[in-house]
């Protein structure tokens, strides 16, 4: 009987020790399987989204010089492609008949002036009526107008550069006979130069007159300023025309070059993170995994800009946060709500 009792006690002790050891193993396994993640703190900062528009450069002024009088070209003092200062004489139309006309009108003016002076003297003495005096005055004023008109015609025989610019094209040669209104040359002004583009309804709300802009032409950037925004949109595309003015004193920028306009939109607050930290939850939403009370939490985000080096993000749940701890290592091996060991990355 005693032997039986001893056997039973021994068996119970063995089972107890086995169960106790199994509990210890489970506890050790649980401790060992608790995951470690590395987190990094990110600070909210100011961000302005960049608006990029495709456009082209164009001359700020393009003028076709035209003849204002008839006559033969006696001198031509310009060449296509050259730059000339404002006031430089480019062309002379033979002025011989215009000089003669000025002399003729000058003689007529002197005669009408004397007639008026005599009529005025006789009127004061009572020997000439007021009607005759008025007629003499009219004749004098008409002669004066004809004289001034002849002088204008003589001056118009000289064709000069209207502003500092380049002769883009020439339509005449020495000896050509011009009629009033005939084209002489095409003049383009490249300083300043304009870069034109179009903006859609969303983009135009963030663009204003005198706003700074950068323009990329080829591999070179130029600083400019928006000087024009159309008040009405194109009926077909619903886009608005904008224009950027760039100083071009060295005339490096030519008209007709493909350009990219870069404009900074209004500043907002956002977090800048590496693109590798963005993940998906089970519902397919994009977000990041953060640490909250030592537990993994998934936060849905909105990517507001992709810089190529990372993302600018914001989130309704993070609006009030100045700092957030985002998992940078191990996020793909954790689930939301899981308690983890946190390693800080400074």
C-alpha positions in Angstrom: 0.0 0.0 0.0 2.8 2.4 0.9 4.6 1.6 -2.3 1.4 2.4 -4.3 1.1 5.8 -2.5 4.7 6.6 -3.2 4.3 5.8 -6.8 1.3 8.1 -7.1 3.1 11.0 -5.4 6.1 10.5 -7.6 3.9 10.6 -10.7 2.1 13.8 -9.6 5.4 15.5 -8.9 6.8 14.6 -12.3 3.7 16.0 -14.0 3.8 19.2 -11.9 7.5 19.7 -12.8 6.8 19.1 -16.5 3.9 21.6 -16.6 5.9 24.2 -14.7 8.8 23.8 -17.1 6.4 24.0 -20.1 5.0 27.3 -18.8 8.6 28.7 -18.4 9.3 27.7 -22.0 6.1 29.4 -23.3 7.0 32.6 -21.4 10.6 32.5 -22.8 9.2 32.0 -26.3 6.8 34.9 -25.9 9.6 37.2 -24.7 11.8 36.1 -27.5 9.2 36.5 -30.2 8.4 40.2 -29.3 9.4 42.2 -32.4 11.9 45.0 -32.4 11.3 48.0 -34.7 13.4 51.1 -35.4 11.7 54.5 -35.4 12.7 58.0 -36.4 11.1 61.3 -35.4 9.9 63.6 -38.2 9.1 67.3 -37.7 6.4 69.2 -39.5 7.6 72.1 -41.6 6.5 74.6 -44.2 6.0 73.4 -47.7 4.9 75.1 -50.9 3.8 72.9 -53.8 5.4 73.7 -57.1 3.2 74.4 -60.1 4.9 73.4 -63.4 3.6 74.8 -66.7 4.9 74.1 -70.2 5.2 77.1 -72.5 7.4 79.0 -75.0 9.4 82.2 -75.1 8.3 85.1 -77.3 9.5 88.6 -78.0 8.0 91.3 -75.8 7.4 93.5 -78.9 7.3 92.8 -82.6 6.8 95.7 -85.0 6.6 95.9 -88.8 8.2 99.2 -89.9 6.2 100.7 -92.9 6.8 103.6 -95.3 4.8 106.8 -94.4 5.6 108.6 -97.7 6.1 107.6 -101.3 9.6 107.7 -102.8 12.7 105.8 -103.8 15.1 104.5 -101.2 18.3 106.6 -101.5 20.2 105.1 -98.6 19.8 101.8 -96.6 21.8 101.7 -93.4 20.7 98.4 -91.7 21.3 94.7 -92.1 19.0 91.8 -91.1 20.0 90.2 -87.8 21.8 93.3 -86.3 20.9 95.1 -83.2 20.3 98.9 -83.3 19.7 101.5 -80.6 16.5 103.5 -80.5 16.7 106.5 -82.9 19.2 105.0 -85.2 18.4 106.0 -88.8 17.8 102.8 -90.9 16.6 104.2 -94.2 16.3 107.4 -96.2 13.7 107.9 -98.9 14.7 110.4 -101.5 13.6 113.7 -100.0 14.1 116.0 -103.0 10.4 116.6 -103.9 9.6 116.8 -100.1 12.2 119.6 -99.7 10.7 121.5 -102.6 7.2 121.1 -101.1 8.4 122.5 -97.8 9.8 125.6 -99.6 6.6 126.0 -101.5 4.5 125.8 -98.4 6.8 128.1 -96.5 6.4 130.8 -99.2 2.7 130.4 -99.2 2.7 130.7 -95.4 4.7 133.9 -95.5 2.3 135.4 -98.1 -0.8 134.4 -96.1 0.8 135.9 -92.9 1.4 139.2 -94.6 -2.2 139.3 -96.0 -3.6 138.6 -92.5 -1.4 141.3 -90.9 -2.6 143.9 -93.6 -6.2 142.8 -93.1 -5.9 143.2 -89.3 -4.3 146.7 -89.6 -7.1 147.9 -92.0 -9.8 146.4 -89.7 -8.4 148.4 -86.8 -8.6 151.6 -88.9 -12.1 150.7 -90.0 -11.3 150.1 -93.7 -11.8 146.3 -93.6 -14.8 144.3 -92.5 -14.7 141.6 -89.9 -15.7 139.0 -92.5 -12.6 139.9 -94.6 -10.4 139.7 -91.5 -11.8 136.3 -90.6 -11.2 135.0 -94.1 -7.6 136.3 -94.0 -7.1 134.5 -90.7 -8.5 131.3 -92.1 -6.2 131.4 -95.2 -3.2 132.0 -92.9 -4.1 129.0 -90.6 -4.6 126.7 -93.7 -1.2 127.7 -95.0 0.3 127.0 -91.6 -1.3 123.5 -91.6 0.0 122.8 -95.1 3.5 123.9 -94.1 3.5 121.7 -91.0 2.2 118.8 -93.1 5.0 119.2 -95.6 7.6 119.2 -92.8 6.1 116.0 -91.4 6.4 114.4 -94.9 10.0 115.5 -95.1 10.8 114.1 -91.7 9.1 110.8 -92.6 11.6 110.2 -95.4 14.0 109.2 -92.5 13.0 105.8 -91.1 14.5 105.3 -87.6 14.6 102.5 -85.0 11.6 103.0 -82.6 13.2 101.2 -79.6 16.4 99.2 -78.8 15.8 96.1 -80.8 17.0 93.7 -83.6 16.1 93.7 -87.2 14.5 90.3 -87.7 13.8 90.6 -91.4 14.2 93.1 -94.2 11.7 93.6 -97.1 13.5 96.3 -99.1 16.7 97.0 -101.0 18.5 100.1 -102.0 16.8 101.7 -105.0 13.4 100.2 -104.3 10.4 102.5 -104.8 8.1 102.6 -101.8 4.5 103.5 -101.6 2.9 104.7 -98.4 2.1 101.6 -96.2 4.7 99.3 -97.8 6.6 97.1 -95.3 10.3 98.0 -94.7 11.5 95.7 -91.9 10.4 93.5 -89.0 11.7 94.6 -85.6 11.7 92.4 -82.5 12.4 93.4 -78.9 14.0 90.6 -76.8 14.6 92.6 -73.6 12.5 91.9 -71.7 11.4 88.6 -73.1 8.1 86.9 -72.3 7.4 83.3 -71.6 3.7 82.3 -72.2 1.8 79.3 -71.0 -1.7 78.2 -69.9 -3.0 77.2 -66.4 -6.1 75.2 -65.5 -8.8 76.3 -63.1 -7.1 74.7 -60.1 -3.6 76.1 -60.9 -4.8 79.7 -61.7 -6.2 80.1 -58.2 -2.7 80.0 -56.9 -1.2 82.4 -59.4 -1.2 86.2 -59.2 0.3 89.3 -60.9 3.8 90.2 -59.8 4.4 86.7 -58.4 7.9 85.4 -58.7 8.5 82.6 -61.1 11.5 80.5 -62.3 11.7 79.5 -66.0 13.8 76.6 -67.2 15.0 76.8 -70.8 17.2 73.9 -71.8 19.3 73.3 -68.7 19.4 76.9 -67.6 17.1 78.6 -65.0 16.0 82.2 -65.2 14.2 84.4 -62.6 11.1 86.2 -63.8 7.8 87.7 -62.7 4.3 87.1 -63.8 3.1 90.2 -65.6 -0.1 89.0 -67.2 -3.1 86.7 -66.4 -6.0 86.5 -68.8 -9.4 87.4 -67.3 -11.3 84.8 -69.4 -10.5 81.2 -70.1 -10.2 79.5 -73.5 -13.8 78.2 -74.3 -12.4 74.9 -75.5 -9.8 74.0 -72.9 -11.0 76.1 -69.9 -7.4 77.2 -69.4 -6.1 80.7 -68.7 -3.1 82.3 -70.4 -0.3 83.6 -68.2 2.9 85.4 -69.1 6.2 85.7 -67.3 8.6 88.6 -67.9 12.3 87.9 -67.8 15.1 90.5 -68.1 17.2 89.5 -71.1 19.9 92.2 -71.4 22.5 89.8 -73.0 19.9 88.5 -75.5 20.7 84.9 -74.6 17.0 83.9 -74.7 15.6 83.7 -78.2 12.0 83.8 -79.1 10.2 80.5 -79.6 12.1 78.3 -77.2 10.3 75.6 -75.3 10.2 76.5 -71.6 9.0 75.3 -68.2 7.5 77.8 -65.8 7.9 76.9 -62.1 5.7 78.8 -59.6 5.5 78.1 -55.8 2.0 77.8 -54.5 0.8 78.9 -51.1 2.7 77.6 -48.1 1.2 74.8 -46.0 2.4 72.5 -43.2 3.5 69.0 -44.0 6.0 66.2 -43.2 8.8 65.2 -45.6 9.5 61.4 -45.5 11.4 58.9 -47.6 9.2 57.2 -50.1 10.2 53.8 -48.7 8.2 54.4 -45.5 4.9 54.5 -47.3 2.9 51.3 -47.0 -0.6 49.8 -47.6 -3.1 48.5 -45.1 -5.4 45.6 -45.7 -8.0 47.9 -47.2 -5.5 49.1 -49.8 -5.1 52.6 -48.3 -1.7 54.3 -48.3 -0.2 55.4 -45.1 2.6 55.1 -42.6 3.1 53.0 -39.5 3.8 55.0 -36.3 4.4 54.1 -32.7 1.7 55.1 -30.2 1.9 53.9 -26.6 4.5 51.3 -27.7 2.1 49.9 -30.2 2.0 49.9 -34.0 -0.6 52.2 -35.5 -1.4 52.7 -39.2 -2.1 56.3 -40.2 -3.7 57.0 -43.6 -1.9 59.8 -45.5 -2.2 62.0 -48.5 0.8 62.5 -50.7 0.8 66.2 -51.8 4.1 66.2 -53.6 6.7 63.7 -55.0 10.1 65.4 -55.2 11.9 62.3 -56.4 13.9 62.2 -53.2 10.8 61.6 -51.0 7.2 62.5 -50.3 5.6 65.5 -48.7 2.6 64.1 -46.8 -0.2 65.3 -44.6 -3.0 63.6 -42.7 -6.1 64.6 -40.9 -4.9 62.5 -37.9 -1.6 64.3 -37.9 -2.7 67.9 -38.3 -2.2 68.7 -34.6 1.2 66.9 -34.3 4.4 68.8 -34.6 6.4 65.6 -34.4 5.7 61.9 -35.3 7.6 58.7 -34.7 7.5 56.6 -37.9 8.8 53.1 -38.1 11.7 53.1 -40.5 12.8 49.4 -40.1 10.5 46.5 -39.6 7.2 48.0 -40.6 6.5 45.3 -43.1 6.6 42.6 -40.4 4.2 44.3 -37.9 0.5 44.6 -37.8 -1.6 47.4 -36.3 -2.1 47.1 -32.5 1.0 44.9 -32.1 3.2 45.7 -29.1 6.8 46.0 -30.1 10.2 47.0 -28.7 11.2 50.4 -30.0 14.7 51.4 -31.0 15.1 55.2 -31.4 17.0 56.5 -34.4 18.4 60.0 -33.7 
